[in-house]
């Protein structure tokens, strides 16, 4: 129980399923009996008046305390009490509806024979409104004494003034977009509001009265150019945020002030707009009320917030905080039963409470703790056991929790062994006929689950006929099956033949009836024949890879039975594969030695066939008698071919950045021409355009051409990234076979070289891989303290070229060839690793010789990389015989890049 809590004196719930807001609550002597009443109006049009008289604090609502309840025809936006009738100074109630303002009189009749008092609501007059009202304020406008005039603000920014029963005039506020809170300051005879420009504005009543009348907003704007009195602000202050409410104070012990409650600040201004103080709030306020001044020159303020708190400030000093049972949207202070200063709050759902500030002491006493002597030997032994458990936990590399033996929901995928008889691929996906293959996904639930959602993800350029499916619920012990098809969508081969299936669901429990969210996952593989088909083998090829084994050679018909036709049974040592959108790959098996060769004209296209070869060889010899089976790669690692793909990918990224810069330049030029043309069109004296219209049209055509070229380059960039990803996976496989790395080391190498699924403008493949490789060189592959001092990448940004990356990749291969091994264990040593025959490779810029200063013998370790690209031609615009626009410069970069081969 909180010590600072608002003590409940009287409370009730107003209506059912009704909504309330800031202007729906007022506390005043509405029946002129010198006793405050609580007036509540709802958006459903129900008007209620309460006279709380609890028998004891916190007592329930009694029927006689609700003195009036009446259903009006329209929603109630605001309720006020004032002297609104001309022939009397008694208080009356004004009720604002969206299209009507009504003034009522509340009268009571003394009851007899214990039936209680009777109250009646009598309509005095009403004003029909032609516009939709927002709020209103009242006061003695123009210095009128003894009666209150009314000013209504409408949604279009118009102020309409009523001298009680008669209409006076209407004015539009200049530049009004949305109406804000409105209050009247009697000392300066001005109206204070906050515009949609987040400015506190003050308008004198006399200025509003003598300004030229306007029938609509358009006429008000034309007053600036025509005749008549122009509506001018008295003063204006920019507060930089929207205002929730405005209150104007006039206490005897404090100067008159204008208080504005913003979204995150409380502002206090003097009558002339000068800032008196400002309080920054650490919460979101919901309402406020300046209610008194107890110290000379200060103001006490109540502020409610969305944390169910009521805070009391004295200027900017917090004096008290009280807990409320609801979020107040309106707060008032009233006097009931000789109890002064009762705080009345109303929530948006209708919780009405009268409370007072006090404390609720707690009588809880903490029990005494039995004192006992500490056994330090037992504490030391327990600490050692805990440290041992912590060390064992930190050594494990498992990040994801292990699945339970009995899962609530299981997912299984069955890939069809044959291609679909009728392809499900769209006709316009690829130029050549594309087959498809079916997947049967089955979801079995052990328990009753809800909100089951199935997601199927395959890597582009593969696609699935339907990647999202929803099931309402699954009963316990039931299953659901769905059949999907996977096909090739783009005109380039994929980097992986596999996909993932994720099923999200909720399992209801006693504690959480709505269900606990859970996820089940499944990974599946696709057959190779989905993207390629058998063709006659090719004798010649540019790129060749040889895989050695320690077992006798296996016939191709045993390894790839799904690619052999009736006419291919004799050629058991050679087989050709034709990618649907790529080149031809040839697989050869030696008749005498345990060697297999994969050859192709495209380096990256070797990946899928090489992976399938190694995987099928391991499955063939996965028996107890062949436990010593090993696949190896004799080398050397084809770094030159790999680096060419890196350069192509990086060149596409450079093109994308240059297209972006050129588009930005053309956009700036386009806007500048538009401004010049707008200035010409606004000029009262027509002048020649000086070919600006031609310049605008030409710039527009250049922007369109650049945008099309950038879009085409983006598509090529993604295709190049997929090819680079295939080549990277091939390199990881070859390095693992070359150095006989185990599964954990290959996983580390994959994490370093394949950190991204695709490129983005903020983060690219080159900088990510460079940072990961540098980390490996500085930790598990470090040779000395000098290597540990390699400059790490503090901030990942796009490099200027790929020289640094290629040098680090070459250095990584060299370290692995000299005995280095990859490890991410927590207790791995950070010092030098003994590598027999290892020699340092220079890291400083002074030790890297360029081609111009290197002797002739050193050129065997240098590679000249030339990157060229030809973007779409952008037309050059000639205006008035002069060359006015910048021609798109050719994207060609020539760099001499030294690196070392393994």
HELIX and SHEET records of a PDB file:
HELIX    1   1 UNK A   22  UNK A   24  5                                   3    
HELIX    2   2 UNK A   63  UNK A   65  5                                   3    
HELIX    3   3 UNK A  141  UNK A  143  5                                   3    
HELIX    4   4 UNK A  205  UNK A  210  1                                   6    
HELIX    5   5 UNK A  217  UNK A  221  1                                   5    
HELIX    6   6 UNK A  222  UNK A  224  5                                   3    
HELIX    7   7 UNK A  376  UNK A  395  1                                  20    
HELIX    8   8 UNK A  528  UNK A  530  5                                   3    
HELIX    9   9 UNK A  556  UNK A  559  1                                   4    
HELIX   10  10 UNK A  561  UNK A  563  5                                   3    
HELIX   11  11 UNK A  566  UNK A  568  5                                   3    
HELIX   12  12 UNK A  606  UNK A  620  1                                  15    
HELIX   13  13 UNK A  624  UNK A  626  5                                   3    
HELIX   14  14 UNK A  639  UNK A  682  1                                  44    
HELIX   15  15 UNK A  692  UNK A  739  1                                  48    
HELIX   16  16 UNK A  743  UNK A  753  1                                  11    
HELIX   17  17 UNK A  765  UNK A  778  1                                  14    
HELIX   18  18 UNK A  785  UNK A  788  1                                   4    
HELIX   19  19 UNK A  803  UNK A  817  1                                  15    
HELIX   20  20 UNK A  856  UNK A  861  5                                   6    
SHEET    1   A 4 UNK A   4  UNK A  13  0                                        
SHEET    2   A 4 UNK A 351  UNK A 359 -1                                        
SHEET    3   A 4 UNK A 339  UNK A 347 -1                                        
SHEET    4   A 4 UNK A 328  UNK A 336 -1                                        
SHEET    1   B 4 UNK A  25  UNK A  28  0                                        
SHEET    2   B 4 UNK A  37  UNK A  41 -1                                        
SHEET    3   B 4 UNK A  46  UNK A  50 -1                                        
SHEET    4   B 4 UNK A  66  UNK A  71 -1                                        
SHEET    1   C 4 UNK A  78  UNK A  82  0                                        
SHEET    2   C 4 UNK A  92  UNK A  97 -1                                        
SHEET    3   C 4 UNK A 100  UNK A 109 -1                                        
SHEET    4   C 4 UNK A 118  UNK A 128 -1                                        
SHEET    1   D 4 UNK A 133  UNK A 139  0                                        
SHEET    2   D 4 UNK A 149  UNK A 154 -1                                        
SHEET    3   D 4 UNK A 158  UNK A 163 -1                                        
SHEET    4   D 4 UNK A 166  UNK A 172 -1                                        
SHEET    1   E 4 UNK A 182  UNK A 185  0                                        
SHEET    2   E 4 UNK A 190  UNK A 194 -1                                        
SHEET    3   E 4 UNK A 199  UNK A 204 -1                                        
SHEET    4   E 4 UNK A 235  UNK A 238 -1                                        
SHEET    1   F 4 UNK A 243  UNK A 249  0                                        
SHEET    2   F 4 UNK A 257  UNK A 262 -1                                        
SHEET    3   F 4 UNK A 265  UNK A 269 -1                                        
SHEET    4   F 4 UNK A 275  UNK A 280 -1                                        
SHEET    1   G 4 UNK A 285  UNK A 292  0                                        
SHEET    2   G 4 UNK A 300  UNK A 305 -1                                        
SHEET    3   G 4 UNK A 309  UNK A 314 -1                                        
SHEET    4   G 4 UNK A 317  UNK A 323 -1                                        
SHEET    1   H 4 UNK A 409  UNK A 415  0                                        
SHEET    2   H 4 UNK A 436  UNK A 445 -1                                        
SHEET    3   H 4 UNK A 479  UNK A 488 -1                                        
SHEET    4   H 4 UNK A 462  UNK A 464 -1                                        
SHEET    1   I 4 UNK A 468  UNK A 474  0                                        
SHEET    2   I 4 UNK A 449  UNK A 458 -1                                        
SHEET    3   I 4 UNK A 498  UNK A 507 -1                                        
SHEET    4   I 4 UNK A 516  UNK A 525 -1                                        
SHEET    1   J 6 UNK A 532  UNK A 535  0                                        
SHEET    2   J 6 UNK A 574  UNK A 579 -1                                        
SHEET    3   J 6 UNK A 584  UNK A 589 -1                                        
SHEET    4   J 6 UNK A 595  UNK A 600 -1                                        
SHEET    5   J 6 UNK A 543  UNK A 549 -1                                        
SHEET    6   J 6 UNK A 631  UNK A 632 -1                                        
SHEET    1   K 2 UNK A 862  UNK A 868  0                                        
SHEET    2   K 2 UNK A 892  UNK A 898 -1                                        
SHEET    1   L 2 UNK A 878  UNK A 879  0                                        
SHEET    2   L 2 UNK A 882  UNK A 883 -1                                        
END                                                                             
